[in-house]
Amino acid sequence: MNLSIGFLRTLVAVVDTGGFTQAAQRLGLTQPTVSQQIKKLEQLIERPLVRRGHGPPSLTAEGQTLVEYARRILVLNDEALDRIFQPSVSGKLRLGIPHEFTFSVLPKLVGAFSQIHPGVVIEVDCQLSKKLLDNLDRYDLVIALHKRDKRSTGIRIREEPLVWVSSLDYRLDSTARLNVVAAPKPCIYREVMQSALRSYQPGWSLLLTSTSYGAVCAAVSSGMGITVLAQSVVPDDLRVMEAIELPLQQEVELRLHYDEAAASPATINFARFFQSKFDEQVDSLPYRS
């Protein structure tokens, strides 16, 4: 049994664009052709991959597993062809990202991409996600966090679990007022955190705000207070709090934004590389608890 690279690319396009028609437009195919390729892929592995019905298609458990592998297979396929044909990918890539991702997996991804495409100069600008989304025209490509919403734009990379984070030796006193630190508004972490704290008794206090991810983490590490972060960006010197009874209700997603019609080869290549490699890098991180 051999998986078709073309069929895998079609499956990923259906997931990333949110539909068969949109995937057909991206791939330059007809909608019936896209549907036929997905059906042939399902017949090949003898498993349903996509749930069809009203609204955007959703993946079965088998479909989700295959998509994760498909991204890895596609990037290796594309890297191999890049090396063989040595395409002249060069130019400048203006990249907008949330502050915290510069301290986790993004440097590794940028470094790996630069090894494949040394002619691309990458300029990275770090801002709060909402500020990046308000200024998409300033960048070639933006990676940002969104509240989970069917109206969200951009290409969905993954769901980002939010977690409470403390210093390694922090001990929660349920009878004392809770001290927290956070970025200023309109930070999505702060919004979710404050929503969770509304009904908390005996109350809470915001002791520090900073636009610097490093400053927030340093304050938490010193024991000043606790905060909320995406699980994939929790640094090694902080601890994920599993026992705290303050559920974080809002789900967030990491999404990628760029103008596919006007994008340069450097932008397109980085977008594909990021989509295929991000989950792999996050899954290699230790889960601290």
Stockholm file with secondary structure:
# STOCKHOLM 1.0

chainA/1-289         MNLSIGFLRTLVAVVDTGGFTQAAQRLGLTQPTVSQQIKKLEQLIERPLVRRGHGPPSLTAEGQTLVEYARRILVLNDEALDRIFQPSVSGKLRLGIPHEFTFSVLPKLVGAFSQIHPGVVIEVDCQLSKKLLDNLDRYDLVIALHKRDKRSTGIRIREEPLVWVSSLDYRLDSTARLNVVAAPKPCIYREVMQSALRSYQPGWSLLLTSTSYGAVCAAVSSGMGITVLAQSVVPDDLRVMEAIELPLQQEVELRLHYDEAAASPATINFARFFQSKFDEQVDSLPYRS
#=GR chainA/1-289 SS CCCCHHHHHHHHHHHHHTSHHHHHHHHTCCHHHHHHHHHHHHHHHTSCCEECSSSSCEECHHHHHHHHHHHHHHHHHHHHHHHHHCCCCCEEEEEEEEGGGGGTTHHHHHHHHHHHCTTEEEEEEEECHHHHHHTGGGCSEEEEEEECCTTCCSEEEEEECEEEEEETTCCCCTTSCEEEEECCTTCHHHHHHHHHHTTCSSCEEEEEECSCHHHHHHHHHTTSCBEEEEGGGCCTTEEECSSCCCCCCCCEEEEEECCTTTCCHHHHHHHHHHHHHHHHHHHTSCCCC
#=GC SS_cons         CCCCHHHHHHHHHHHHHTSHHHHHHHHTCCHHHHHHHHHHHHHHHTSCCEECSSSSCEECHHHHHHHHHHHHHHHHHHHHHHHHHCCCCCEEEEEEEEGGGGGTTHHHHHHHHHHHCTTEEEEEEEECHHHHHHTGGGCSEEEEEEECCTTCCSEEEEEECEEEEEETTCCCCTTSCEEEEECCTTCHHHHHHHHHHTTCSSCEEEEEECSCHHHHHHHHHTTSCBEEEEGGGCCTTEEECSSCCCCCCCCEEEEEECCTTTCCHHHHHHHHHHHHHHHHHHHTSCCCC
//
